[in-house]
Amino acid sequence: DATLIAHELAHGAFVLWHTFSSEQFIAPQGATSNLMDYNNGAELWKHQWQLISDPQRLWFKSWQDEEEGEMVSGPYAEKNILDFLNAIRKINYSDTIKIYDKSISCPDGCVASNLKLGEKILSEIRLTTNTASPITDEYVFIKASEQFIKSCEECIDDSYAKLVFTDHHSEKYPVSTGLERVSIIVKRVELPVLQNYLYTEKQIEQEIMVENISWVSQKDESLFGKCTGCWTSSCCRRAAEYMMGNTSMANCADSAIAVSAPYMTTSGNITTAYFNDNISAYTLATYNSAALNYNAAKTNEAVEYVKSRLKSNRPVLIGVHYVNKKLDPPNNINRATRHFMVIIGYVKEKNGTEYFLFYDPGRLMDDQADATSPNNKFIINLQQGSIQGNYDDKIYTITEIIKTN
């Protein structure tokens, strides 16, 4: 039946509602000859043709169910989105755990177009809330300052980004459970508009930044292509130290340097996370399944050491743990350390949130913007004893602070 096919296509591809829908009611069921009524009609009206001709709405097409299935749009959706954004904007500067009212609910997604945020406009935005178990009362707990940027796998292409807020245990125990509670999807180029609206008034209590440090990629063949001891998959420490000023790391025309890197001299390290078994060699499977322990007794020492180095305009070499699904682990001295990065800054906000900023040498040369993004943060959680962050769609945890001379 051609009319039925057109009806379902209008739902799925062009986000059209039934004419009798409670969300956008026009007339009782069966009272019109409209394609979106149940009366074998084929008419489309002006506002429907406007929706069909608006290509910006097509990025939502994969989120439609087979029947009505649409996410909520219209004034109700716009109000829900603004209520949540304004709640985050207001509470981000307080010193208490951030409370999200479950009544602001968009479990199937709330969608708005040309949403005005202050003096700026978001052409499209989708907000989805997860109010599933274990919520038992009218609140869930999130921290507005702890938001992660992820790739939008459900979007039609990579031109969209997703801002994610995770669940926290309680107001008295503000530690993330890792469960995604709220996600906001916008065009990637408009992400700064959203973030500036949410956090423009953020007040910095303390900021320490290293000056004049240039990012280097371990994938830079002109620097490390002759380094047979690490090229191409494990030159991260060479690249990290190169950023810190040890440029002899790249002199791999010298056969000795090519095989054995002249690392900076060190005076020990501070272990911040570890595996119980730090002797056995790990495979890809055993590394990824091994439990990571936080060395809470050393967290404060690690933080103070890093801050002292940054105050002297010295970047800090760190080892990190993350789950890699392709490459075997390098089995470093700290078996939990899979990768090396460089801390280039420290920030403490007036709401108490503390974090380190970092550069990642492990990205491709074309990915410098991601490798040096101001959103590259390791959140310092003294209560949990961890220093970790969500980056490149993975959880990275600092395992060791390396004390270079």
N, C-alpha and C positions, 0 to 999 in steps of 0.2 A: 504494500500500500504506500504510494508515493507521499500522501499527506502525512501518514504516520512517521515515515522516515524523515520528512522535513520537520515535523514537530520535535522529534528526538534530537535531530541535528541542531535545531534552534536552542534546545536546552544545553547540549553538551559543548557545542562550538561557540555559541554566541551569547550564552548566559541570559537567555530570555526566560521570564517567569510565566507561569500560568496566569491568565487574565483573572482568575478567581483566587489567586494565591493570597494568603493572609498577609504576606509581606508587602505586596504591591497590588492590592485589590482594585479591580476596575469594574467587574460585573459578576453576578452569580454564574456558577458553572452552567454551560449550555445556553447562555443568553446572547452570545455573539457569534459572528462568523469568522472570528479570528483564528489564525493557525494555532495559537496557544490556548484555545478553549477546547473542550471535548464536544465538538459539534460538527466535525468534518469540514470545518472552514479552512480557507486558505488566505485570508486577509492578514496583512501586517500593517501596523499603524506607524505614524511618524517617529515616535520615541523608540519603537523597536528597530526601525531602519537605522536610526542614529547609533544604537548599540551595535548593530551588525557592521556598520561602516567604521566603527572605532577600533583600529587595529591594536591599540594598547590593551584592550581587554582580552586579547587572544592568549596572553601569557598565563591566564588562569584556566585554560580549557582542559588541562589534564586533571583538574581538581573537581570535576563535575561527576555526580553519580549518574546512574542510568535513568532515573526519573527526575524528580525536582532537583535534588542533589546539589543545588548551588550553595556556595557560601553566602552568608548574609551580606546584602549590600543596602544602599539607601541610607536615610537619616539614622535609623537604629544602629547600623554598623558604624557609621561615622562617629556617632556619639560614644559607642563602646571603645572605639580606637582612641579617640581624644581623651576619654576618661582615664584610660590606662596610661597613655603617654604623659598626661599631666600629673598623674599620681607618681610616676617614676621621676618626673622632672622636679616635683615638690620634695619628695622624700630622699632624693639622692644626696642631699646636703645635710641630713640629720645624722646624729650619732647612734641611732638605734637600728635594729634589724628592720629591713624594709618589709612592710606588710602589704600584700596584694589581696584586695577584696574579691572573693570568689564570685560575687554578683556581676562583676565585669566579665561576662562569659562569652567566648567565641570558640566553642569546641570544634565547630566545622569550618571556622575561618570567617572573619569579618573583612570585607573588602571595601576600599574607598578609592575614588579617583580624584585627582586635583585637590588633595587635602591641604588646607592652608595651615602651616605651622609658623606662627609669628609672621615675618615678612616673606617667608619662603613657601614654595609649593612642592608637594610630593605628587608626582603624576600618578603613581599607583602605590598602594600599600595593602598588605594582607597581614592581619594579626590573628594568631591561633593560640588559644589557651588550652592547657591540659588540666582538667579538674578531676582526673581519675584518682583511684586509690593511691596513696593512703590518706587522702584528705578526709577528715572526720568533723570538721567544724567550718565556720564561715570564712576562715582565712587560710591562705597558704603563705609561706614565707619565702621571699626571694630577696636578694641584695641587689639593689639597682646598680651599684657600682661594679658588680661582677657580671658583666655581660660578655658573651663570646660571639665572634663573627665566624660563620661557617659557610661553606658552599651550599647552594640551594639545589640539592639533587632532584627535587620534584619540579623544578622550573624547566622551561623549554630550552634554555641555554644558560651559559655561565655569565650572562650580563646582569644576573640578579644575585643579591646577597641576603643572608639570613642572620639576624641578630637574635641570640638565644639567651634567655635567663633561666637558671637552674633552680630547683627546689632546695630550700635549706631546712634543717631539722626543726628548729624552733627559734623563738626570739632570744632565749637564754643560751642556746647552743647553735650559733649562726654558722654552721659548717655545711657546705653543699653536699647533697645526696647524689648529685650527678644527673638527676632526673630532669629532663627539659619540661619546664612549666609554661613558658611563654615563648613564642617565636614571632618575629616580625620580618616580613620579606619586602624588600624594596629594590628598585634598580640600583645596581652597584655604584653607578656614578652619582646617585642621590643619597647614598649612605651618609656622607658628611652632613647633609641637611638634617637628617634624622638625629644623628649623634650630637650635632651642635644644638639642636632644640632641646634634647634631653639633658645635656651636660654643660651647656654654655656657662652656667653660673657656678660651676664646680670651683671650689676654693682650694688652692694648693697651700698646704702648711709648710712643706719642705720639698725642694727639688734639687737634685745634684746630677749634673750631666757632664759627661766627658766631651771636651771640645776637640775639634779637628781630627776625628777618626773617620777613615774611609772604609766602606764595605768592600769585601773581596769574596768572590765565589770560588769554592773548591773545584768548580767545573770549568774554571778559566784555563783553557789549554795553554795559553801564552805564558801563564805563570807556572802551572803544575803539570803540564802535559808530559814533561820528561821525568817526572818524579815516579819512577817505577815502583818505589816502595809503597805507594798509595794510589796512584792513578788507576781508575777514575773514581772508585767508589769510597775511598777512605782517606781523602786528603783534608778532612774537616779540621783536624788539629793544626795542620800546616797553615791552612787558610785563616784560622782563628788567630794564630800567633802572628801571621803576616799583618793582620789588621792592627795588632798590638805593637807593631814596630819591628818584629823579627823578620825582616825581609830576606835574610839569607836562606830562609826556608825554601825559597823558590829558585835558588841557584842550582837547578837540577841538571845542568849541563855537566856539573861536577858529579862523577859517578858515585862518589861516596855519599854526597848529600842526596842524590837521587834515591838511594836505597835506604839510608839511615838519616832521618831528619835531625838537624842540630837544634833540638828544642831549647827553649829558655830554661835557665837554671831555676830550680824551685826550692822552697823551704818547707815542703810538706803540703798537705791539703786538709780540708775540713769535710768529712763525710756527712752528707745530709740525707742520703737514702741508700739502701743496700739490699742485697739478697741474703737470705740466711746462709746459703752455700756460696762462699766467695772464693772457692778453690776449683771446683769442677769447671770444665769447659762447657759452654752452653750452645745448643743448636737453636735454630730459628724457633722451633716449637717449644723447647724448654725455656728459652728466654721469655717468650711472650706469655707463657703460663705461670712463670715464677712470681710469687708474691713480693711486692716491693714494700720494704719497711722504712718508715720515716724515723730519722735519728733526731727526735725532738730535743734531746739534751744539747744538741749542737746548733740548733736553728738560730738562736739569738747570737751566738758567736759568729756564725756565718754572715748574718745580716750586718753586724757591726764591722766585720772585716771588710766586706764589700763597700760599705759606706765610707770607710776610712780611705780605701784606695780611690774611690771615685772623687773624694774631696781633694785628693792629690792629682786629679786629672789622669788617673790610671785606669784603663779598662780592666775587666776581670775575666779570666779564663774559667769556664765552667764545663763540667760534664753533665749530660742529661740522659734520662731514660724516656723511651717512648716505644710503642708497639709498632714494629715494622713487619709487614706481611710478605716481604719479598726477599730481603737480604739477611744472610746469617749475621749474628752479632760478632763484633770484633774481639770479644773477651779481653777487655782492658783490665788493668789491675783491680779497679772496682768493677766487678762483673756486671753491675747494673748500668754502667755507663756505656751507652751506645753511640753517642754523638757529642761533639764539642761546639760550644757557642761562646759569645762574648757579651758580657753585661756592660752596657754603656750609660746607664742612668738609674736613678732611684727617685721615686715619688711617694710622698705621703700626703693624702688628702685630709681635709679637716674633718671628714666623716670617719677617719681612722684607718681607711684602706691604705695599705702599703704595697708597693710592687717595684720590681726591677724591670727595666727596659733592656731589650737585647737585640743583637744582630745575629742572623743565622747565615753561616758560610755555606750551608748545604743546598742552597737554591740555585737554579739555573741563572745565567747572567742576565737573561731577560726578565727575571723575577725580582729585581732589586727592590722594587716598591714594596713587595710582600716581605722580603727578607729584612727590611729596615723600617717597617711600619711602626708608627707610634702606638699601635694597638698590640704590638708584641710585648706581652706582659707576663712576668712570673709573679703571681699573687703570693704575698708572704702571709702565711697563716700560722702564727705562733701557737695558737691553741691546739691545732692539729699537728704542728711540727713539720709542716710541708712548705715547699716553695715551688709552685707549679702553675701552669697556665694552659689554656686551650689555644692551640696554634696549628694552622694547616690541617684542621679537622682531626687533630689528635691531642691527647693529654701529654704534655711534656713536664717532667719533674726534675729539678736540679738534684743530682746525686753527689756532686763534689764541687767544692770551691778550691781551685788550684792556686797556691800561693807562689806566684812568679816573682822573681827578684827584679 
